[in-house]
Amino acid sequence: MTSDLMTLLKIREGNIEAFENLFREFYSPLFFFSVTITGRGDVSEDIVQELFYQIWKNRGKLLIVKTIKSYLYGAVKNRSLQYTQRERARNIGESSVVKEMIADRSPDPQHNLEYIELDEIIGKTLKKMPERRAKIFLMHREEDKKYSEIANALSLSVKTVELEISKALKVLRREIEYYIAAI
């Protein structure tokens, strides 16, 4: 605990070496811990990197009541569980009709027409969104970029990217539900 207190004091004072030592000691174990919860390496990488970024950014206000280790593991656990809950909610919200249309591009002309209409609705909805939100969404979905890559490319925080994608998905989900209800 005394060692944790010294490390915390050094980090609060802006000692980059103390922060780097903490990062090197805990990054890999926290990453693998997060992967066991999320099942996704790219997401876990973002979670752990964002945690360390927030620690450094808010180092002056950092208050750790228990050990640094328990704080880090608790924070990663909470962030990982939040991710899995958001993904579960998003997946539940997706219509099985849309999944079927995308997965099964059958020779049925009606089916293909519905797929084309759905694709047009998605395109129109993206055009109505704020430019930055649409760009972030397309970078993630079409270019398969990680949140951290998008954040770096656009000089944004990972949380901002995550929020913009979440907002885009809500709008798209609503528009797709209107379309499905009309079928």
C-alpha positions in Angstrom: 0.0 0.0 0.0 2.9 2.4 0.7 4.3 1.6 -2.7 0.9 2.4 -4.2 0.8 5.7 -2.4 4.2 6.7 -3.6 3.3 5.7 -7.2 0.1 7.6 -7.0 1.8 10.7 -5.6 4.4 10.6 -8.3 1.7 10.3 -11.0 -0.2 13.2 -9.5 2.9 15.3 -9.7 3.2 14.5 -13.4 6.0 12.0 -13.2 5.8 10.3 -16.6 8.3 7.6 -15.6 6.0 6.4 -12.7 3.0 6.4 -15.1 4.9 4.5 -17.7 6.0 1.9 -15.1 2.4 1.5 -14.0 1.3 1.1 -17.7 4.0 -1.5 -18.4 3.2 -3.5 -15.3 -0.6 -3.6 -15.8 -1.4 -3.1 -19.5 -1.1 -6.8 -20.6 -2.8 -8.4 -17.6 -5.7 -5.8 -17.8 -5.9 -6.4 -21.6 -6.3 -10.2 -21.2 -8.7 -9.7 -18.3 -10.9 -7.5 -20.5 -10.7 -10.0 -23.4 -12.2 -12.6 -21.1 -15.2 -10.4 -20.6 -15.7 -8.8 -24.0 -14.3 -11.6 -26.2 -12.8 -8.9 -28.4 -9.1 -7.9 -28.5 -9.7 -4.7 -30.4 -12.4 -3.5 -27.9 -10.3 -4.6 -24.9 -7.3 -2.7 -26.3 -9.5 0.4 -26.5 -10.8 -0.1 -23.0 -7.4 -0.4 -21.4 -5.8 2.4 -23.4 -8.7 4.7 -22.6 -8.5 3.9 -18.9 -4.8 4.8 -18.8 -5.5 7.9 -20.9 -8.1 9.0 -18.3 -5.8 8.3 -15.4 -3.1 10.5 -17.0 -5.5 13.2 -18.0 -7.1 13.4 -14.6 -4.0 12.6 -12.5 -4.4 15.7 -10.4 -7.8 14.6 -9.2 -7.1 10.9 -9.0 -8.3 9.3 -5.8 -7.7 5.6 -5.2 -9.1 4.3 -1.9 -7.9 0.7 -2.3 -4.8 -0.6 -4.0 -3.9 0.6 -7.5 -4.3 -3.0 -8.8 -7.8 -3.3 -7.4 -8.7 0.1 -8.8 -7.4 -0.8 -12.3 -9.1 -4.2 -12.4 -12.3 -2.8 -11.1 -12.3 0.0 -13.7 -11.5 -2.5 -16.6 -14.2 -4.9 -15.3 -16.8 -2.1 -15.3 -15.9 -0.7 -18.7 -15.8 -4.2 -20.2 -19.2 -5.1 -18.7 -20.7 -1.9 -20.0 -19.4 -2.7 -23.4 -20.9 -6.2 -23.4 -24.3 -4.8 -22.1 -24.4 -2.2 -24.8 -23.5 -4.8 -27.5 -26.2 -7.2 -26.1 -28.8 -4.4 -26.2 -27.8 -3.4 -29.7 -27.9 -7.0 -30.9 -31.3 -7.5 -29.3 -32.5 -4.3 -31.0 -31.5 -5.5 -34.5 -34.4 -7.0 -36.3 -34.2 -10.6 -37.4 -35.7 -9.5 -40.7 -32.8 -7.2 -41.4 -30.3 -10.0 -40.5 -32.1 -12.4 -42.7 -32.2 -10.0 -45.7 -28.5 -9.3 -45.4 -27.4 -12.9 -44.8 -29.6 -14.4 -47.4 -29.4 -12.6 -50.7 -31.6 -15.1 -52.4 -32.7 -15.1 -56.1 -36.2 -13.9 -54.9 -36.7 -10.5 -56.6 -38.9 -9.2 -53.8 -36.3 -10.1 -51.3 -33.5 -8.3 -53.3 -35.8 -5.3 -53.7 -36.2 -5.1 -50.0 -32.5 -5.3 -49.5 -31.9 -2.5 -52.0 -34.6 -0.3 -50.4 -33.0 -0.9 -47.0 -29.6 0.0 -48.3 -31.1 3.2 -49.7 -32.7 4.1 -46.4 -29.4 3.6 -44.6 -27.7 5.8 -47.1 -30.3 8.6 -46.8 -30.2 8.4 -43.0 -26.4 8.7 -43.0 -26.7 11.8 -45.3 -29.1 13.4 -42.8 -26.7 12.9 -39.9 -24.1 15.5 -38.9 -21.1 15.1 -41.1 -18.7 14.0 -38.4 -21.0 11.4 -37.0 -21.6 9.9 -40.5 -17.9 9.9 -41.2 -17.0 8.2 -37.9 -19.7 5.6 -38.5 -18.5 4.8 -42.1 -14.9 4.7 -40.9 -15.9 2.1 -38.4 -18.3 0.0 -40.4 -17.0 0.2 -44.0 -13.2 0.8 -43.4 -13.3 -1.6 -40.3 -11.3 0.9 -38.2 -11.0 0.6 -34.5 -12.3 3.3 -32.2 -8.8 4.3 -31.3 -7.7 4.5 -35.0 -10.7 6.8 -35.7 -10.0 8.9 -32.7 -6.4 9.4 -33.7 -7.3 10.1 -37.3 -9.8 12.8 -36.4 -8.1 14.1 -33.2 -11.0 13.0 -31.0 -11.2 11.0 -27.8 -12.2 7.3 -28.0 -15.2 8.1 -25.9 -16.4 10.8 -28.4 -16.0 8.2 -31.2 -17.9 5.7 -29.2 -20.7 8.2 -28.4 -21.0 9.2 -32.1 -21.3 5.6 -33.3 -23.9 4.9 -30.6 -25.9 7.9 -31.7 -25.7 6.9 -35.4 -26.8 3.3 -34.5 -29.8 4.6 -32.6 -30.9 6.7 -35.6 -30.3 3.9 -38.1 -32.1 1.4 -35.9 -35.2 3.7 -35.6 -35.3 4.3 -39.4 -34.9 0.6 -40.1 -37.7 -0.2 -37.6 -40.0 2.3 -39.5 -39.1 0.5 -42.7 -39.8 -2.9 -41.3 -43.1 -1.8 -39.8 -44.2 -0.6 -43.3 -43.4 -3.9 -45.0 
